[in-house]
Amino acid sequence: MKRKNARPSRTTDASGRKIDMALNQAAMDAVEAHKKAGEPLVVWQDGRTTLISPDDVPPAKSDRRTPRGRK
């Protein structure tokens, strides 16, 4: 019988991180596709759906592709 509160294995933790990274990348790709198409984004905000203009969406953190100190 397994314990209810058993810690996940390191393999599970690594798989979870990979899944999280893949989901984050997919979300960033979807935002970028909306921005390029000029379509608004639909987000959940303050308990309701809200449209955000593609011009009002800040760049994603991964959009900063230049290393620190270089332009």
N, C-alpha and C positions, 0 to 999 in steps of 0.2 A: 504494500500500500504506500502510495506517495504522500508526502506531507503537503498540505494545502499551500503553505507559504514558502515552498522550496524556492531557492534562488534559481534563476535561469542559468543555463550553462554559458560558458564563454562563446561557444559557437552560436547559440541563440542570440546573444548580445551583438555579435558581429553581423549576423544576418539582419537583425533589427535595424542596425545602423545603416546597412546597405539599402534596406527598404525605405527608411526615412530619407536618405539621400536621393533615391530614385523618385520618390513622391515630391520632394522639394524641387527637383529639377523639372519634373513634369509640370508643376504649378508655374514655375518661372517661364517655361516654354509656352504655356497657355497664355500667360500675361503678355509675353512678347508677340505672340501671334495676333492677339486682340489689338495691341498697339499698332502693329504693322498694317492691319486691316482697317484701322480707324473705328473699330467697334468698341462700345462701352463694356466695361467689366461689371458683372453682377456679383456682389459680395454680401455676406451676412454681417450686418453692423447694427449694434444697439437693438438686437432682437427682431430685426426685419431685413428684408432684402433691399439693397441700394444699388443704383447704377452709378458707376464712376467713369467719367470721361477718360479716354486713353491718354489725353494730354495731362491729366491730373495724377497719373500713376507715377510715383517716383521710380527711378531706375533700381533694379534689383542689385543686391550686394555683389552678386557674381558678375555684374556688368562692368565692374572695375577691374579690367584685365591687365592694367599696367602695374608692374611691380612698384613697391614703395620707393619714393625718391626719384622715379623716372616718369617722364611725360611723353 
